Amino acid sequence: MCSRASTRTPGRPGLRPRRRHGAATVLPASSPASDSPSDCGAVAGGEDERHERAQHSVMKRQRRRCKDHFYNPRDAVPSTRGVSTVTILRRAVDLVRHLTAVNEALLAEHCRQRARRDRLMRRLSLLNGETRQTGKNN
């Protein structure tokens, strides 16, 4: 025997609330005669169809999100309007490689400049120390 919730929606006789995939829908209330074991098989078959539809909807949303995320590189990479997906991805990879090389060059230059600054600071401190000592001797 199938167990079904017999909760009815207040103020709406003959209708009961039913939650389906996160959204509430209102369906006609079941009659006592429909609780027979033969109806349980039909409900199970309907559940499979609903499950397949739900899976299909989930997959469709995932494909849509994937497609939406694809627009980010297309918009970020120059001159990729109206070209194929493969071309956009290849140009994006080339751009990432180029930007990585530029970043490494800038990091190396930063290290060189920092070392130069440190040398100049030591030299300045030596010069300041010499001027203090010569000022005391005079």
VMD Tcl script that draws the C-alpha trace (Angstrom):
set ca {
  {0.00 0.00 0.00}
  {1.39 3.40 -0.94}
  {1.78 5.98 1.76}
  {0.85 9.44 0.60}
  {0.68 12.61 2.60}
  {-2.89 13.67 3.08}
  {-2.05 17.24 4.01}
  {-4.41 19.66 2.40}
  {-3.76 23.27 1.56}
  {-5.70 25.54 3.92}
  {-8.49 27.40 2.18}
  {-8.30 25.21 -0.96}
  {-10.41 22.10 -0.46}
  {-9.52 19.15 -2.64}
  {-5.93 20.33 -3.27}
  {-2.77 19.26 -1.51}
  {0.71 20.82 -1.70}
  {3.46 18.81 -3.31}
  {7.14 19.72 -3.52}
  {8.92 18.84 -6.73}
  {12.57 19.71 -7.39}
  {12.67 22.64 -5.03}
  {9.40 24.25 -6.18}
  {5.99 23.84 -4.57}
  {3.17 22.78 -6.86}
  {-0.45 22.21 -6.00}
  {-2.03 18.99 -7.29}
  {-5.52 17.54 -6.87}
  {-5.92 15.54 -3.69}
  {-5.88 11.78 -4.08}
  {-9.11 9.91 -3.63}
  {-9.22 6.99 -1.18}
  {-9.80 4.56 -4.08}
  {-6.46 5.48 -5.69}
  {-4.45 4.09 -2.76}
  {-4.64 0.58 -4.14}
  {-1.42 -1.41 -4.71}
  {-1.98 -1.39 -8.49}
  {-1.63 2.42 -8.54}
  {1.70 2.22 -6.72}
  {3.40 0.74 -9.79}
  {2.09 3.57 -11.95}
  {3.40 6.14 -9.49}
  {6.83 4.50 -9.47}
  {6.93 4.64 -13.28}
  {5.94 8.29 -13.17}
  {8.68 8.91 -10.62}
  {11.24 7.49 -13.07}
  {10.03 9.82 -15.80}
  {10.11 12.77 -13.42}
  {13.61 11.77 -12.33}
  {14.76 11.59 -15.96}
  {13.22 14.99 -16.69}
  {14.90 16.44 -13.60}
  {18.26 14.97 -14.64}
  {17.79 16.38 -18.13}
  {17.03 19.82 -16.69}
  {20.08 19.68 -14.42}
  {22.34 18.72 -17.33}
  {20.85 21.48 -19.47}
  {21.57 24.06 -16.74}
  {25.14 22.78 -16.44}
  {25.67 23.11 -20.20}
  {24.24 26.62 -20.11}
  {26.53 27.60 -17.22}
  {29.51 26.12 -19.07}
  {28.59 28.11 -22.15}
  {28.16 31.25 -20.06}
  {31.60 30.74 -18.50}
  {33.05 30.39 -21.97}
  {32.14 34.00 -22.73}
  {34.69 35.28 -20.18}
  {37.78 34.19 -22.17}
  {36.11 35.17 -25.42}
  {35.59 38.69 -24.12}
  {39.04 38.89 -22.48}
  {41.11 37.69 -25.45}
  {41.52 40.31 -28.17}
  {40.13 39.71 -31.66}
  {38.06 36.63 -30.87}
  {34.63 37.85 -31.93}
  {33.09 35.61 -34.55}
  {35.76 32.91 -34.51}
  {35.38 29.24 -33.60}
  {35.54 27.88 -30.07}
  {38.82 26.09 -30.75}
  {40.40 29.29 -32.06}
  {39.25 31.20 -28.99}
  {40.74 28.56 -26.68}
  {44.04 28.48 -28.61}
  {44.31 32.26 -28.50}
  {43.49 32.22 -24.79}
  {46.26 29.69 -24.17}
  {48.69 31.82 -26.21}
  {47.67 34.91 -24.25}
  {48.17 33.11 -20.92}
  {51.64 31.94 -22.02}
  {52.55 35.46 -23.14}
  {51.29 37.02 -19.90}
  {53.19 34.40 -17.88}
  {56.42 35.27 -19.71}
  {55.81 38.99 -19.18}
  {55.11 38.37 -15.50}
  {58.34 36.38 -15.08}
  {60.32 39.14 -16.80}
  {58.75 41.75 -14.52}
  {59.52 39.66 -11.43}
  {63.15 39.33 -12.53}
  {63.37 43.09 -13.11}
  {61.79 43.68 -9.70}
  {64.45 41.50 -8.06}
  {67.23 43.36 -9.90}
  {65.82 46.73 -8.84}
  {65.48 45.59 -5.22}
  {69.10 44.38 -5.17}
  {70.21 47.72 -6.66}
  {68.20 49.62 -4.02}
  {69.81 47.54 -1.26}
  {73.31 48.29 -2.64}
  {72.52 52.02 -2.82}
  {71.09 52.02 0.71}
  {74.27 50.39 2.06}
  {76.40 52.90 0.18}
  {74.29 55.76 1.53}
  {74.58 54.48 5.09}
  {78.38 54.22 4.67}
  {78.52 57.77 3.33}
  {76.35 59.03 6.19}
  {78.60 57.24 8.67}
  {81.72 58.83 7.15}
  {80.22 62.32 7.26}
  {79.28 61.87 10.93}
  {82.78 60.74 11.77}
  {84.42 63.64 9.88}
  {82.00 66.05 11.60}
  {83.14 64.82 15.03}
  {86.83 65.18 14.12}
  {86.46 68.84 13.08}
}
mol new
graphics top color blue
foreach p $ca { graphics top sphere $p radius 0.5 }
foreach p [lrange $ca 0 end-1] q [lrange $ca 1 end] { graphics top cylinder $p $q radius 0.2 }
display resetview
